Amino acid sequence: QLQLVESGGGLVQTGGSLRLSCAVSGLILEDHIVAWFRQAPGKEREGVASESNRDGTTYYANSVKGRFTISRDNWKNTAYLQMDNLKPEDTAVYFCAVEPPYVRDYLSADEYEYWGQGTQVTVSS
């Protein structure tokens, strides 16, 4: 059974850090693109970061470049999102998603079929 389970969310002060994890079961993460999205109340789901499984190329939203880092551990079948220098505008539910390597827009939610349930990140000012 395919499952993506996010963890690591929580409440943090401005300037703090969090590391989100996405444990994947039911498919081989090494064979898939992995991405992180976020959705704040009343807003559309936004692509935050993505990593190609073919060559490790990473893609970031401009709003998080230099602060967030996506990575994966294929042995553990787990993806990560390291978030540093967090800001109140980063507050959202964060989702991981995976897709076979056929996407055209790595940060478009429409490209991804498999999703986790989300984890809440709240950054206080």
All heavy atoms as an XYZ file, in Angstrom:
978
protein
N       0.847     -1.192      0.000
C       0.000      0.000      0.000
C       0.879      1.238      0.000
O       1.780      1.376      0.817
C      -0.911      0.006      1.221
C      -1.855      1.200      1.277
C      -2.730      1.171      2.514
O      -2.665      0.242      3.315
N      -3.544      2.192      2.672
N       0.589      2.179     -0.890
C       1.379      3.386     -1.000
C       1.041      4.345      0.135
O      -0.129      4.634      0.385
C       1.105      4.067     -2.341
C       1.777      5.414     -2.552
C       3.284      5.257     -2.537
C       1.313      6.032     -3.858
N       2.083      4.808      0.806
C       1.899      5.779      1.885
C       3.035      6.784      1.889
O       4.198      6.403      1.725
C       1.860      5.081      3.251
C       0.475      4.739      3.754
C       0.458      4.383      5.213
O       1.327      3.663      5.695
N      -0.525      4.894      5.938
N       2.689      8.049      2.075
C       3.658      9.108      2.324
C       3.261      9.742      3.654
O       2.136     10.243      3.782
C       3.627     10.166      1.229
C       4.249      9.847     -0.129
C       3.462      8.811     -0.900
C       4.383     11.112     -0.959
N       4.157      9.716      4.612
C       3.845     10.217      5.946
C       4.835     11.307      6.320
O       6.026     11.041      6.503
C       3.864      9.091      6.988
C       3.538      9.652      8.362
C       2.889      7.986      6.608
N       4.322     12.530      6.428
C       5.161     13.651      6.831
C       5.235     13.755      8.354
O       4.284     13.387      9.056
C       4.615     14.984      6.287
C       4.494     15.080      4.781
C       3.100     14.764      4.288
O       2.374     14.024      5.003
O       2.728     15.240      3.208
N       6.347     14.279      8.819
C       6.523     14.552     10.239
C       7.520     15.688     10.383
O       8.199     16.065      9.422
C       7.003     13.308     10.984
O       8.252     12.865     10.486
N       7.608     16.226     11.606
C       8.594     17.258     11.882
C       8.053     18.670     11.949
O       8.794     19.601     12.252
N       6.778     18.829     11.669
C       6.197     20.159     11.762
C       6.055     20.591     13.213
O       6.282     19.807     14.137
N       5.696     21.842     13.389
C       5.516     22.351     14.743
C       5.503     23.850     14.781
O       5.376     24.513     13.745
N       5.639     24.385     15.995
C       5.651     25.821     16.219
C       7.086     26.271     16.470
O       7.792     25.685     17.296
C       4.772     26.161     17.429
C       4.788     27.615     17.914
C       4.213     28.526     16.848
C       3.996     27.734     19.211
N       7.499     27.308     15.749
C       8.860     27.808     15.883
C       8.830     29.324     15.778
O       7.931     29.894     15.154
C       9.772     27.183     14.800
C       9.338     27.609     13.407
C      11.228     27.491     15.049
N       9.794     29.977     16.396
C       9.881     31.437     16.322
C      10.547     31.872     15.027
O      11.292     31.104     14.398
C      10.663     31.966     17.518
C       9.937     31.823     18.851
C      10.690     32.489     19.988
O      11.895     32.653     19.944
N       9.937     32.885     21.009
N      10.299     33.106     14.655
C      10.955     33.681     13.484
C      12.465     33.520     13.604
O      13.044     33.777     14.667
C      10.607     35.168     13.356
O       9.195     35.296     13.128
C      11.344     35.805     12.197
N      13.074     33.062     12.513
C      14.505     32.826     12.495
C      14.911     31.422     12.882
O      16.073     31.045     12.744
N      13.949     30.646     13.345
C      14.243     29.285     13.758
C      14.290     28.309     12.596
O      14.152     28.693     11.423
N      14.490     27.046     12.929
C      14.628     25.986     11.917
C      13.740     24.801     12.257
O      13.446     24.542     13.423
C      16.081     25.503     11.850
O      16.951     26.531     11.450
N      13.352     24.105     11.212
C      12.647     22.834     11.334
C      13.122     21.921     10.225
O      13.494     22.390      9.143
C      11.122     23.015     11.217
C      10.360     23.596     12.404
C       8.909     23.832     12.016
C      10.448     22.687     13.616
N      13.064     20.635     10.476
C      13.378     19.645      9.450
C      12.179     18.726      9.293
O      11.825     17.993     10.224
C      14.602     18.828      9.831
C      15.099     17.920      8.715
C      16.089     16.918      9.259
N      16.850     16.252      8.205
C      17.430     15.061      8.361
N      17.340     14.433      9.514
N      18.122     14.524      7.363
N      11.581     18.785      8.126
C      10.452     17.915      7.827
C      10.951     16.621      7.201
O      11.921     16.624      6.437
C       9.479     18.594      6.866
C       8.942     19.961      7.292
C       7.939     20.456      6.257
C       8.353     19.935      8.669
N      10.268     15.538      7.523
C      10.580     14.238      6.935
C       9.343     13.707      6.219
O       8.210     13.997      6.617
C      10.995     13.237      8.010
O      12.164     13.653      8.671
N       9.588     12.923      5.194
C       8.508     12.276      4.441
C       8.908     10.821      4.244
O       9.755     10.512      3.394
C       8.300     12.969      3.111
S       7.077     12.164      2.028
N       8.330      9.953      5.041
C       8.620      8.522      4.951
C       7.699      7.896      3.912
O       6.474      8.023      4.011
C       8.424      7.860      6.302
N       8.305      7.247      2.943
C       7.547      6.695      1.814
C       7.555      5.176      1.886
O       8.600      4.557      2.107
C       8.161      7.153      0.482
C       7.377      6.558     -0.692
C       8.187      8.673      0.397
N       6.404      4.573      1.694
C       6.298      3.119      1.595
C       5.391      2.774      0.419
O       4.520      3.545      0.050
C       5.755      2.519      2.889
O       4.497      3.075      3.202
N       5.650      1.618     -0.164
C       4.836      1.178     -1.281
C       5.376      1.530     -2.646
O       4.803      1.148     -3.666
N       6.457      2.306     -2.698
C       7.151      2.552     -3.946
C       8.608      2.855     -3.637
O       8.970      3.134     -2.495
C       6.507      3.694     -4.750
C       6.406      5.093     -4.138
C       7.729      5.850     -4.215
C       5.333      5.899     -4.863
N       9.434      2.793     -4.646
C      10.863      3.025     -4.479
C      11.141      4.495     -4.733
O      10.997      4.984     -5.867
C      11.671      2.139     -5.438
C      11.382      0.663     -5.138
C      13.160      2.436     -5.306
C      11.999     -0.295     -6.133
N      11.513      5.208     -3.678
C      11.707      6.641     -3.797
C      12.780      6.982     -4.831
O      12.676      7.987     -5.525
C      12.076      7.221     -2.432
C      12.209      8.732     -2.356
C      10.896      9.413     -2.729
C      12.675      9.167     -0.975
N      13.772      6.134     -4.943
C      14.876      6.376     -5.872
C      14.388      6.508     -7.317
O      15.034      7.150     -8.139
C      15.892      5.242     -5.763
C      17.158      5.447     -6.557
C      18.162      4.335     -6.319
O      17.763      3.285     -5.782
O      19.336      4.519     -6.673
N      13.248      5.924     -7.615
C      12.701      5.944     -8.971
C      11.744      7.110     -9.215
O      11.111      7.175    -10.279
C      11.953      4.637     -9.254
C      12.869      3.430     -9.242
O      14.095      3.613     -9.437
O      12.368      2.309     -9.023
N      11.647      8.008     -8.255
C      10.641      9.058     -8.341
C      11.212     10.441     -8.039
O      12.152     10.587     -7.261
C       9.497      8.783     -7.361
C       8.681      7.591     -7.720
N       9.126      6.297     -7.528
C       7.444      7.481     -8.282
C       8.203      5.447     -7.945
N       7.178      6.132     -8.410
N      10.609     11.435     -8.651
C      10.822     12.819     -8.264
C      10.114     13.041     -6.925
O       9.028     12.495     -6.683
C      10.220     13.767     -9.311
C      10.963     13.609    -10.640
C      10.249     15.209     -8.838
C      10.256     14.256    -11.806
N      10.732     13.819     -6.060
C      10.097     14.145     -4.791
C       9.963     15.659     -4.701
O      10.827     16.399     -5.183
C      10.877     13.590     -3.593
C      12.265     14.209     -3.489
C      10.112     13.786     -2.296
N       8.886     16.112     -4.098
C       8.637     17.548     -3.974
C       7.937     17.854     -2.666
O       7.300     16.991     -2.060
C       7.787     18.045     -5.145
N       8.094     19.101     -2.253
C       7.389     19.616     -1.086
C       6.517     20.788     -1.534
O       6.971     21.654     -2.289
C       8.366     20.082     -0.016
C       9.065     18.966      0.679
C      10.259     18.399      0.334
C       8.613     18.274      1.852
N      10.572     17.396      1.215
C       9.579     17.298      2.161
C       7.487     18.388      2.670
C       9.460     16.430      3.240
C       7.366     17.528      3.754
C       8.337     16.571      4.036
N       5.305     20.800     -1.027
C       4.359     21.873     -1.293
C       3.863     22.419      0.037
O       4.018     21.778      1.080
C       3.168     21.360     -2.109
C       3.530     20.961     -3.511
C       4.126     19.739     -3.775
C       3.289     21.812     -4.566
C       4.474     19.366     -5.066
C       3.623     21.458     -5.863
C       4.224     20.234     -6.109
N       3.254     23.575     -0.002
C       2.639     24.118      1.205
C       1.339     24.821      0.840
O       1.176     25.289     -0.300
C       3.582     25.064      1.933
C       3.904     26.342      1.195
C       4.961     27.132      1.961
N       5.315     28.384      1.303
C       6.316     29.174      1.687
N       7.060     28.832      2.750
N       6.563     30.304      1.049
N       0.460     24.879      1.800
C      -0.814     25.547      1.590
C      -1.214     26.287      2.859
O      -1.392     25.670      3.909
C      -1.904     24.552      1.190
C      -3.189     25.203      0.748
C      -4.103     24.233      0.017
O      -3.978     23.021      0.114
N      -5.048     24.784     -0.750
N      -1.313     27.591      2.731
C      -1.764     28.431      3.833
C      -3.269     28.622      3.707
O      -3.835     28.478      2.618
C      -1.048     29.772      3.786
N      -3.939     28.958      4.803
C      -5.395     29.143      4.760
C      -5.799     30.175      3.710
O      -5.240     31.261      3.649
C      -5.719     29.629      6.172
C      -4.645     29.059      7.020
C      -3.413     29.091      6.171
N      -6.752     29.796      2.879
C      -7.263     30.704      1.869
C      -6.376     30.880      0.654
O      -6.683     31.698     -0.224
N      -5.292     30.121      0.595
C      -4.361     30.252     -0.531
C      -4.250     28.934     -1.287
O      -4.577     27.871     -0.765
C      -2.985     30.697     -0.043
C      -2.962     32.092      0.551
C      -1.540     32.554      0.805
C      -1.521     33.990      1.306
N      -0.118     34.463      1.527
N      -3.778     29.021     -2.510
C      -3.568     27.817     -3.310
C      -2.319     27.072     -2.837
O      -1.429     27.654     -2.219
C      -3.416     28.196     -4.787
C      -4.703     28.725     -5.411
C      -4.571     28.896     -6.907
O      -3.468     28.698     -7.433
O      -5.581     29.239     -7.533
N      -2.291     25.792     -3.157
C      -1.110     24.998     -2.830
C       0.067     25.484     -3.668
O      -0.048     25.645     -4.891
C      -1.388     23.517     -3.089
C      -0.350     22.589     -2.530
C      -0.848     21.168     -2.467
N      -1.974     21.018     -1.545
C      -2.463     19.834     -1.168
N      -1.938     18.717     -1.644
N      -3.480     19.780     -0.343
N       1.196     25.685     -3.004
C       2.383     26.290     -3.622
C       3.536     25.311     -3.621
O       3.836     24.706     -2.583
C       2.758     27.548     -2.827
C       4.071     28.189     -3.229
C       4.539     29.240     -2.236
O       4.080     29.222     -1.087
O       5.375     30.068     -2.624
N       4.202     25.181     -4.752
C       5.390     24.363     -4.824
C       6.548     25.044     -4.120
O       6.839     26.204     -4.397
N       7.208     24.340     -3.224
C       8.297     24.902     -2.422
C       9.652     24.417     -2.921
O      10.562     25.213     -3.131
C       8.109     24.527     -0.941
C       9.311     24.960     -0.122
C       6.833     25.137     -0.388
N       9.771     23.104     -3.100
C      11.055     22.530     -3.503
C      10.806     21.187     -4.158
O       9.844     20.492     -3.832
C      11.982     22.364     -2.304
N      11.710     20.823     -5.061
C      11.607     19.529     -5.728
C      12.998     19.043     -6.080
O      13.924     19.847     -6.266
C      10.752     19.644     -6.991
O      10.630     18.382     -7.618
N      13.140     17.731     -6.179
C      14.430     17.144     -6.542
C      14.227     16.043     -7.569
O      13.432     15.121     -7.363
C      15.125     16.571     -5.315
C      16.505     15.996     -5.629
C      17.147     15.334     -4.425
O      16.772     14.184     -4.121
O      18.017     15.949     -3.799
N      14.979     16.140     -8.650
C      14.949     15.096     -9.666
C      15.664     13.859     -9.155
O      16.696     13.948     -8.493
C      15.642     15.602    -10.934
O      15.861     14.527    -11.827
N      15.122     12.690     -9.480
C      15.792     11.448     -9.087
C      16.877     11.067    -10.087
O      17.716     10.217     -9.787
C      14.782     10.304     -8.969
C      14.136      9.984    -10.303
O      13.586     10.858    -10.951
N      14.195      8.727    -10.714
N      16.875     11.672    -11.274
C      17.822     11.282    -12.328
C      19.201     11.867    -12.077
O      20.209     11.160    -12.163
C      17.288     11.733    -13.680
C      16.105     10.900    -14.151
C      15.559     11.410    -15.445
N      14.564     10.484    -16.000
C      13.790     10.762    -17.030
N      13.876     11.924    -17.635
N      12.924      9.877    -17.483
N      19.257     13.175    -11.773
C      20.564     13.805    -11.631
C      20.689     14.646    -10.367
O      21.688     15.325    -10.180
C      20.875     14.676    -12.847
C      19.822     15.754    -13.082
O      18.957     15.928    -12.218
O      19.885     16.409    -14.138
N      19.658     14.600     -9.523
C      19.728     15.338     -8.268
C      19.482     16.825     -8.395
O      19.650     17.564     -7.418
N      19.113     17.288     -9.574
C      18.817     18.714     -9.745
C      17.689     19.127     -8.814
O      16.703     18.406     -8.675
C      18.425     19.023    -11.192
O      19.490     18.649    -12.066
C      18.147     20.510    -11.365
N      17.866     20.259     -8.176
C      16.857     20.760     -7.255
C      16.223     22.035     -7.790
O      16.844     22.793     -8.545
C      17.464     21.030     -5.870
O      18.584     21.899     -6.007
C      17.915     19.733     -5.211
N      14.992     22.253     -7.377
C      14.219     23.409     -7.805
C      13.569     24.013     -6.559
O      13.050     23.281     -5.716
C      13.125     22.984     -8.798
C      13.654     22.223     -9.988
C      13.889     20.857     -9.916
C      13.929     22.877    -11.178
C      14.377     20.151    -11.004
C      14.421     22.180    -12.276
C      14.640     20.817    -12.183
O      15.136     20.135    -13.264
N      13.616     25.323     -6.475
C      13.069     26.006     -5.308
C      12.203     27.183     -5.733
O      12.508     27.871     -6.711
C      14.191     26.524     -4.405
C      15.012     25.434     -3.764
C      16.218     25.028     -4.319
C      14.582     24.828     -2.585
C      16.967     24.022     -3.739
C      15.333     23.829     -1.989
C      16.517     23.432     -2.572
O      17.262     22.433     -1.975
N      11.162     27.418     -4.950
C      10.407     28.650     -5.113
C      11.302     29.822     -4.718
O      12.137     29.699     -3.815
C       9.161     28.622     -4.241
N      11.132     30.944     -5.378
C      11.975     32.107     -5.079
C      11.867     32.516     -3.612
O      12.844     32.988     -3.016
C      11.580     33.283     -5.970
C      12.010     33.081     -7.413
O      12.974     32.368     -7.687
N      11.292     33.701     -8.329
N      10.697     32.313     -3.036
C      10.464     32.749     -1.656
C      11.261     31.958     -0.626
O      11.399     32.407      0.516
C       8.974     32.651     -1.333
O       8.506     31.322     -1.517
N      11.795     30.798     -1.015
C      12.521     29.969     -0.039
C      13.969     29.722     -0.433
O      14.715     29.095      0.332
C      11.810     28.616      0.184
C      10.352     28.817      0.552
C      11.960     27.697     -1.015
N      14.388     30.198     -1.586
C      15.771     29.982     -2.031
C      16.755     30.515     -1.003
O      16.612     31.627     -0.500
C      16.007     30.663     -3.379
C      15.540     29.864     -4.563
C      15.852     30.579     -5.865
C      15.307     29.789     -7.044
N      15.518     30.511     -8.331
N      17.762     29.705     -0.705
C      18.772     30.101      0.267
C      18.390     29.807      1.704
O      19.216     29.935      2.602
N      17.136     29.429      1.934
C      16.672     29.123      3.300
C      16.247     27.664      3.454
O      16.403     27.083      4.528
C      15.497     30.030      3.672
C      15.817     31.506      3.637
C      14.673     32.335      4.214
N      13.426     32.199      3.473
C      12.295     31.756      3.999
N      12.245     31.401      5.278
N      11.204     31.676      3.257
N      15.685     27.074      2.409
C      15.192     25.698      2.461
C      16.098     24.801      1.623
O      16.613     25.220      0.588
C      13.777     25.604      1.906
C      12.697     26.213      2.762
C      13.004     27.038      3.845
C      11.364     25.972      2.486
C      12.015     27.600      4.623
C      10.357     26.521      3.248
C      10.689     27.339      4.321
N      16.239     23.548      2.067
C      17.036     22.568      1.341
C      16.292     21.245      1.284
O      15.926     20.697      2.327
C      18.402     22.355      2.009
O      19.087     23.607      2.131
C      19.253     21.394      1.176
N      16.086     20.755      0.077
C      15.438     19.454     -0.101
C      16.514     18.389     -0.245
O      17.574     18.630     -0.838
C      14.498     19.466     -1.332
C      13.674     18.184     -1.391
C      15.273     19.705     -2.621
C      12.603     18.196     -2.470
N      16.244     17.227      0.305
C      17.191     16.113      0.175
C      16.418     14.812      0.305
O      15.217     14.800      0.601
C      18.291     16.209      1.233
O      17.746     16.093      2.534
N      17.129     13.725      0.089
C      16.507     12.411      0.224
C      17.545     11.398      0.684
O      18.732     11.565      0.458
C      15.898     11.947     -1.097
C      16.929     11.684     -2.189
C      16.310     11.004     -3.375
N      15.588     11.925     -4.245
C      14.650     11.530     -5.104
N      14.308     10.259     -5.164
N      14.051     12.399     -5.882
N      17.076     10.357      1.325
C      17.895      9.206      1.684
C      17.199      7.999      1.061
O      16.203      7.503      1.594
C      17.996      9.061      3.200
C      18.932      7.944      3.616
O      19.103      6.980      2.834
O      19.468      8.016      4.723
N      17.728      7.572     -0.073
C      17.054      6.484     -0.792
C      17.103      5.174     -0.019
O      16.216      4.322     -0.165
C      17.664      6.317     -2.177
C      17.274      7.443     -3.114
O      16.175      7.990     -3.030
N      18.179      7.811     -4.012
N      18.115      4.995      0.804
C      18.190      3.760      1.604
C      17.051      3.699      2.601
O      16.515      2.632      2.890
C      19.530      3.684      2.321
C      20.660      3.348      1.412
C      21.625      4.190      0.952
C      20.958      2.063      0.831
N      22.492      3.521      0.113
C      22.109      2.221      0.035
C      20.341      0.808      0.913
C      22.664      1.159     -0.682
C      20.903     -0.248      0.209
C      22.052     -0.065     -0.587
N      16.704      4.868      3.137
C      15.611      4.936      4.107
C      14.267      5.205      3.440
O      13.243      5.256      4.114
C      15.888      6.023      5.144
C      17.097      5.743      6.019
C      17.268      6.851      7.061
C      18.446      6.537      7.980
N      18.647      7.617      8.999
N      14.298      5.397      2.108
C      13.066      5.721      1.387
C      12.372      6.939      1.999
O      11.137      6.988      2.134
C      12.106      4.530      1.353
C      11.616      4.212     -0.053
O      12.365      4.302     -1.029
N      10.349      3.853     -0.166
N      13.164      7.929      2.340
C      12.667      9.105      3.054
C      13.209     10.376      2.407
O      14.379     10.431      2.016
C      13.080      9.050      4.534
O      12.517      7.871      5.134
C      12.582     10.273      5.285
N      12.344     11.365      2.308
C      12.735     12.684      1.820
C      12.687     13.683      2.974
O      11.984     13.473      3.965
C      11.802     13.131      0.702
N      13.433     14.777      2.802
C      13.548     15.767      3.864
C      13.409     17.177      3.288
O      13.704     17.420      2.117
C      14.900     15.653      4.568
C      15.181     14.289      5.132
C      15.953     13.377      4.415
C      14.673     13.899      6.375
C      16.206     12.114      4.919
C      14.925     12.640      6.874
C      15.690     11.748      6.143
O      15.938     10.492      6.648
N      12.981     18.080      4.158
C      13.004     19.501      3.833
C      13.566     20.225      5.055
O      12.897     20.306      6.089
C      11.623     20.026      3.485
C      11.585     21.486      3.041
C      12.279     21.645      1.679
C      10.151     22.025      2.963
N      14.790     20.691      4.924
C      15.412     21.486      5.971
C      15.008     22.937      5.769
O      15.236     23.499      4.692
C      16.930     21.352      5.921
C      17.669     22.206      6.942
C      17.421     21.770      8.365
O      17.389     20.574      8.659
N      17.244     22.731      9.266
N      14.410     23.524      6.788
C      13.918     24.892      6.685
C      14.629     25.747      7.725
O      14.494     25.510      8.928
C      12.405     24.930      6.911
C      11.631     23.988      5.998
S       9.843     24.168      6.149
C       9.612     23.628      7.837
N      15.394     26.701      7.269
C      16.148     27.608      8.140
C      15.653     29.032      7.971
O      15.022     29.377      6.979
C      17.637     27.523      7.806
C      18.213     26.138      8.028
O      17.873     25.522      9.046
O      19.007     25.681      7.185
N      15.986     29.855      8.958
C      15.603     31.272      8.928
C      14.115     31.417      8.591
O      13.738     32.182      7.705
C      16.462     32.030      7.919
C      16.294     33.517      8.029
O      15.865     34.042      9.057
N      16.626     34.230      6.956
N      13.303     30.704      9.319
C      11.874     30.701      9.039
C      11.238     32.051      9.317
O      11.661     32.783     10.226
C      11.181     29.603      9.854
C      11.385     28.189      9.287
C      11.122     27.138     10.350
C      10.487     27.978      8.088
N      10.219     32.354      8.524
C       9.501     33.622      8.620
C       8.017     33.335      8.844
O       7.531     32.262      8.493
C       9.667     34.409      7.320
C      11.112     34.649      6.915
C      11.199     35.337      5.566
C      12.639     35.550      5.148
N      12.737     36.249      3.831
N       7.296     34.299      9.394
C       5.848     34.072      9.610
C       5.107     33.689      8.332
O       4.163     32.899      8.380
C       5.378     35.419     10.163
C       6.575     35.969     10.867
C       7.753     35.553     10.017
N       5.552     34.199      7.196
C       4.884     33.876      5.934
C       5.139     32.447      5.473
O       4.555     31.991      4.496
C       5.294     34.853      4.826
C       6.776     35.043      4.664
C       7.302     36.260      5.413
O       6.859     36.503      6.570
O       8.169     36.965      4.838
N       5.997     31.723      6.164
C       6.198     30.300      5.876
C       5.151     29.426      6.563
O       5.106     28.215      6.331
C       7.588     29.847      6.332
C       8.706     30.509      5.564
O       8.582     30.657      4.332
O       9.716     30.883      6.206
N       4.320     30.029      7.397
C       3.286     29.279      8.092
C       2.318     28.656      7.093
O       1.749     29.351      6.241
C       2.524     30.193      9.062
O       3.418     30.633     10.090
C       1.343     29.460      9.686
N       2.140     27.340      7.179
C       1.288     26.610      6.241
C       1.285     25.139      6.627
O       2.068     24.703      7.479
C       1.806     26.759      4.814
N       0.418     24.386      5.972
C       0.510     22.936      6.021
C       1.444     22.514      4.887
O       1.269     22.943      3.745
C      -0.866     22.265      5.855
C      -0.718     20.747      5.841
C      -1.805     22.700      6.972
N       2.427     21.710      5.216
C       3.418     21.259      4.245
C       3.140     19.811      3.851
O       2.908     18.949      4.714
C       4.820     21.385      4.833
C       5.320     22.811      4.838
C       4.787     23.752      5.715
C       6.301     23.232      3.945
C       5.213     25.064      5.694
C       6.746     24.544      3.931
C       6.191     25.453      4.799
O       6.619     26.759      4.786
N       3.183     19.572      2.551
C       2.899     18.261      1.987
C       4.093     17.773      1.179
O       4.727     18.552      0.475
C       1.702     18.316      1.034
C       0.431     18.808      1.643
C       0.156     20.169      1.698
C      -0.499     17.917      2.140
C      -1.030     20.633      2.245
C      -1.693     18.362      2.690
C      -1.958     19.719      2.744
N       4.370     16.485      1.249
C       5.323     15.913      0.307
C       4.537     15.189     -0.790
O       3.394     14.769     -0.583
C       6.312     14.975      0.977
S       5.600     13.486      1.679
N       5.174     15.076     -1.937
C       4.551     14.433     -3.085
C       5.630     13.748     -3.907
O       6.779     14.202     -3.937
C       3.807     15.453     -3.935
N       5.270     12.658     -4.566
C       6.211     11.957     -5.424
C       5.534     11.655     -6.757
O       4.305     11.567     -6.847
C       6.731     10.657     -4.782
C       7.524     10.957     -3.539
C       5.602      9.687     -4.515
N       6.372     11.499     -7.767
C       5.872     11.260     -9.111
C       6.977     10.594     -9.924
O       8.152     10.939     -9.759
C       5.456     12.579     -9.755
C       4.802     12.477    -11.107
C       3.436     11.798    -11.068
O       2.821     11.762     -9.989
O       2.990     11.318    -12.125
N       6.606      9.662    -10.798
C       7.621      9.144    -11.729
C       8.233     10.281    -12.530
O       7.598     11.336    -12.697
C       6.810      8.198    -12.626
C       5.670      7.768    -11.769
C       5.335      8.969    -10.936
N       9.450     10.108    -13.029
C      10.217     11.219    -13.606
C       9.751     11.674    -14.979
O      10.513     11.689    -15.937
C      11.643     10.663    -13.647
C      11.464      9.198    -13.797
C      10.233      8.867    -12.981
N       8.484     12.082    -15.092
C       7.961     12.534    -16.369
C       7.330     13.905    -16.283
O       6.596     14.311    -17.181
C       6.921     11.529    -16.894
C       7.436     10.109    -16.912
C       6.757      9.097    -16.242
C       8.599      9.781    -17.587
C       7.227      7.805    -16.239
C       9.080      8.484    -17.587
C       8.387      7.501    -16.917
O       8.855      6.223    -16.917
N       7.598     14.645    -15.200
C       6.948     15.935    -15.039
C       7.634     16.983    -15.902
O       8.809     16.863    -16.260
C       6.948     16.386    -13.557
C       6.304     15.343    -12.682
C       8.349     16.716    -13.079
N       6.878     18.030    -16.230
C       7.442     19.158    -16.978
C       7.710     20.342    -16.060
O       8.694     21.045    -16.230
C       6.474     19.561    -18.083
C       6.333     18.516    -19.186
C       5.226     18.871    -20.131
N       3.916     18.779    -19.471
C       2.779     19.055    -20.081
N       2.756     19.449    -21.339
N       1.642     18.937    -19.435
N       6.820     20.550    -15.094
C       6.974     21.638    -14.140
C       7.121     21.025    -12.753
O       6.155     20.555    -12.171
C       5.765     22.571    -14.194
C       5.910     23.772    -13.279
O       6.809     23.770    -12.406
O       5.123     24.719    -13.432
N       8.337     21.045    -12.241
C       8.650     20.341    -10.997
C       7.937     20.934     -9.790
O       7.830     20.266     -8.766
C      10.149     20.360    -10.749
C      10.899     19.331    -11.547
C      11.123     19.507    -12.909
C      11.392     18.177    -10.957
C      11.818     18.567    -13.649
C      12.091     17.225    -11.682
C      12.291     17.424    -13.035
O      12.975     16.489    -13.761
N       7.475     22.169     -9.878
C       6.839     22.830     -8.739
C       5.338     23.044     -8.956
O       4.723     23.849     -8.265
C       7.528     24.171     -8.436
C       8.979     24.052     -7.983
C       9.570     25.437     -7.723
C       9.105     23.195     -6.725
N       4.762     22.319     -9.904
C       3.324     22.403    -10.140
C       2.619     21.228     -9.471
O       2.920     20.073     -9.749
C       3.027     22.387    -11.637
O       1.625     22.261    -11.857
N       1.652     21.538     -8.610
C       0.923     20.489     -7.896
C       0.177     19.563     -8.860
O      -0.035     18.383     -8.561
C      -0.043     21.114     -6.900
N      -0.213     20.089     -9.998
C      -0.968     19.286    -10.971
C      -0.159     18.114    -11.515
O      -0.724     17.171    -12.055
C      -1.431     20.163    -12.129
C      -2.469     21.180    -11.710
O      -3.110     20.973    -10.661
O      -2.628     22.183    -12.426
N       1.166     18.196    -11.404
C       2.033     17.157    -11.965
C       2.138     15.928    -11.071
O       2.629     14.907    -11.498
C       3.437     17.723    -12.187
C       3.501     18.879    -13.171
C       3.633     18.422    -14.606
O       3.447     17.227    -14.892
O       3.935     19.277    -15.455
N       1.691     16.027     -9.817
C       1.962     14.983     -8.830
C       0.700     14.205     -8.486
O      -0.356     14.778     -8.219
C       2.578     15.593     -7.564
C       3.955     16.135     -7.818
C       4.127     17.407     -8.350
C       5.084     15.370     -7.563
C       5.391     17.904     -8.625
C       6.358     15.866     -7.817
C       6.493     17.126     -8.358
O       7.753     17.609     -8.621
N       0.862     12.906     -8.450
C      -0.276     12.037     -8.179
C      -0.305     11.549     -6.734
O      -1.369     11.332     -6.164
C      -0.226     10.815     -9.113
C      -1.375      9.834     -8.917
C      -1.339      8.680     -9.888
O      -0.410      8.644    -10.740
O      -2.229      7.816     -9.813
N       0.860     11.371     -6.142
C       0.945     10.744     -4.825
C       1.306     11.786     -3.770
O       2.336     12.456     -3.889
C       1.982      9.621     -4.835
C       1.754      8.616     -5.935
C       2.662      8.498     -6.979
C       0.623      7.816     -5.934
C       2.448      7.584     -8.002
C       0.402      6.899     -6.949
C       1.322      6.781     -7.982
O       1.098      5.888     -8.994
N       0.488     11.856     -2.733
C       0.609     12.902     -1.718
C       0.555     12.342     -0.311
O      -0.112     11.324     -0.049
C      -0.539     13.895     -1.869
C      -0.481     14.694     -3.118
C      -0.939     14.327     -4.360
C       0.077     15.999     -3.271
N      -0.704     15.330     -5.274
C      -0.086     16.363     -4.627
C       0.686     16.896     -2.399
C       0.356     17.596     -5.114
C       1.113     18.114     -2.888
C       0.951     18.441     -4.232
N       1.231     13.046      0.598
C       1.078     12.776      2.009
C      -0.101     13.560      2.576
O      -0.764     14.323      1.875
N      -0.299     13.392      3.884
C      -1.456     14.015      4.532
C      -1.159     15.421      5.036
O      -2.086     16.164      5.376
C      -1.943     13.145      5.694
C      -1.201     13.339      7.012
C       0.230     12.812      6.989
O       0.616     12.077      6.086
N       1.022     13.205      7.986
N       0.112     15.777      5.101
C       0.487     17.127      5.506
C       0.900     17.233      6.955
O       0.484     16.441      7.800
N       1.747     18.222      7.225
C       2.168     18.528      8.582
C       2.166     20.042      8.753
O       2.603     20.775      7.866
C       3.554     17.918      8.893
O       3.880     18.142     10.275
C       4.657     18.498      8.019
N       1.673     20.506      9.888
C       1.518     21.937     10.116
C       2.825     22.562     10.561
O       3.491     22.060     11.477
C       0.448     22.192     11.183
C       0.270     23.651     11.569
C      -0.372     24.474     10.470
O      -1.366     24.053      9.877
N       0.169     25.659     10.203
N       3.167     23.670      9.940
C       4.306     24.487     10.361
C       3.771     25.875     10.692
O       3.117     26.507      9.861
C       5.369     24.573      9.251
C       6.440     25.603      9.615
C       5.996     23.213      9.007
N       4.065     26.318     11.900
C       3.623     27.635     12.339
C       4.831     28.417     12.820
O       5.570     27.951     13.685
C       2.596     27.537     13.467
O       1.478     26.744     13.026
C       2.098     28.919     13.861
N       5.025     29.595     12.246
C       6.153     30.447     12.610
C       5.594     31.688     13.284
O       4.851     32.460     12.678
C       6.989     30.828     11.381
C       8.222     31.618     11.811
C       7.390     29.586     10.601
N       5.966     31.882     14.532
C       5.475     33.027     15.288
C       6.420     34.209     15.133
O       7.634     34.047     15.016
C       5.338     32.658     16.765
O       6.597     32.342     17.307
N       5.847     35.393     15.155
C       6.649     36.609     14.991
C       7.147     37.130     16.327
O       6.738     36.662     17.383
C       5.822     37.677     14.278
O       4.644     37.928     15.008
